[in-house]
Amino acid sequence: MASNHGVRSSNLLPPTIFTMTQKLSLQETYAPHNACFGCGPANSKGLRIRSFARDSEVVAQWTAATEHEAFPGVVNGGILGALLDCHSNWTAAFSLMKAQNLKAPPCTVTSEFSVKLHRPTPSHQLMELIAKPAEITGDRVKTHAELRVGGKLCASCEGVFVAVKPGHPAYHRW
């Protein structure tokens, strides 16, 4: 299967990686027209990460291409931040949906997030993103996410995401 700009390796994943039978990602299921640069299925020039619920966490896999590099062989830190931000945001939205027994996730936005770069992240290798809700309080979710390559921790993220209300520019974006 051809990749989109060399970045969507997730369609080539071994079936044993994920334990659920879900074929569509959270983004494709709940926000197929979303144009977000990091996670929007409708953005043909974006990163288009695909996040999947697995037990109490949300997982994704993605491979960076040459155009995502800061220098040869190493992924740009801003790209890593975008991946962790979007993946954590979907973790928060899905967690709120489950906690509030909703049929669809509420639209959430980033309130704050911080990324720690632990080591250079190699491009052209499969990245694994794993995120979990650390705390849910009302319409806010604190998350913890990790990005690994070959089992080695390359970056981590702590974030706070909030469900938006009517009148917010992001309301109904999904």
N, C-alpha and C positions, 0 to 999 in steps of 0.2 A: 504494500500500500504506500502510495506517495505521501510524503509529509508536507505540511504547510510551512513553507519557509525553513524547512529542516528542523522544526521545533516540536511537532506533535508526535512524539514517539509513543504516547500513551495508547494509541490504537494498536501497538505492536506488543503490548504487555503479555507476559506469560499468564495464562488463566489462573495459576496457583497463587498469584500475588494477592488477589482480592478474594475474600470469603463470601461476598454477597453475589447474588445472581443479577444484580442491576447492570444493565448495559449502557444506559445513559447516565452521564455525570449529574451532579446536583445542578450545575449551571445549565446543562441542556434540558433537564427536566423542568426546572422552575423559572428559568430566565433565558429562553432560547433566543430572544431578540435583544439581549443585553449587549451593549457595545463597549463595555469596559476594556481598557487596554490589557489588563492582566488576565481577566477571566471571562470576558464576553464572547460567547459563541458566535455572535454576529459581527465581531471585529476581525476581518480577514487579515489585518496587519498586526494584530495583537498577539499576546503570548498564548492565549486560549488554554489555560490550564483546565484540567478536568478533575474535579474533586469527588470522591466517593465516600459515603458513610460506611464505616466498618466498626461494628460494636460501639464502643464509647468514643471513638476517634474518627477523624476524617483524614483520608489519605489521597495522595496524588503522586503521579510520576511525570517527569518532564525532562527533556534534553535540550540544552542550549546549543545554538549554532554559532558559527563564527561571528555573525553580526551582533551577538549578545556579549561579546568579549570586551574586557577592559584592556587586555593585552593578550598576545597569542597564548591560547590554551587555558585562559582563566576568565570566568564569567564576571561581568560588571556587577559591582555591589548594588547599584540601583535596580538592576534586573532581579537580583536576589530579594531585595526589599519588596518589589512589586509582587513577586511570587508568594512570599510569606504573608504579605498584607492581604492579598485576595484570597488565598487559601484559608487564612485565619478568619476572614470576614465570613466566608461560607460556613466555616465551622461554627461561628457564632449564630448565624441565621438558622442553620439546621438545629443547633442546640436549643434555641428559643422555640422553634417549631415543635420539637419534641416535648420540652418542658411545659409549654402552654397548650399542648394537644391541638395544634392547628393543622389544617390540611395543606398549607403551603408556608414556607418560611417568610417571616416579615422582612421587609427591605431593611438591611442594616448598613451602616457606614462606619468608617474608622473614626474613633474619637482620639485614640493615641496608639502608637506602637513604636517599639524600639527593636532594632536588629543588632545582634552581635555576630560579627564575622569571626569565626574560630580558626579558619584556615582558608587558603585559596581554594575556590571551587572550580574544578576542571570542567571545561566545556566538552561537548561531544560525548558525554557519559550520562547515563541515566541517573537523575536525581530522584530521591524519595522525600516527599513532604508528609509529615505526620503532625496533626494538630488536635488538641483536646481543649474542651472548656475547663478552665480552672475554677471559675465562679460565675454563677448566674444570679443577678440581683435585678428584679423587675425587668426592664427592657434593655439591660446592659449585660454583656458577657465579657469576662476576662479570659483570654486564651493563652496557651503556650504552644509554640510550634517549633519544629526542628526540620532542617534540611540536611539530608545525608547523601553522600556519594560513596558507593562501595562500602557501606556500613559506617563510614567515618563522618562525624558531625562537622559540617562545614559552616552552618549558620543556624541561629536560633532567634526566636521572636517572642516578645511578650506584647500583648495588645489588649485594648478595650474597644469594643464595638457596641453600637447602640442602634436599636430599632427606631426608625424615623417616623414622624407623625405627619398627618395631612398638612400641607403647606410647605414642607421641606422640599427642596429641589429634587431630591432623590426618591421621594415618595412615588410609588408605582413604577419605578424604573425597571422593575422585573415584571 
